[in-house]
């Protein structure tokens, strides 16, 4: 456990991408590269949570010939 007297920026928390100690400049990452990797994951949907409900099928298109009886 980290010392509560230590400022957050100086704690040796691991980078969430590679596990190296984080630097205050790129916190919570260790480098610009790891920050960019994380941004890429966000933008590509890599952190998206799966939807527990399957998508419902689209409503059937009405046939213009149908219903003109």
Buried (B, 14 or more C-beta within 10 A) or exposed (E): EEEEEEEEEEEEBEBEBEEEEBBEEBBBBBBEEBBEBBEEEEEEEEEEEEEEEEEEEEEEEEEEEEEEE
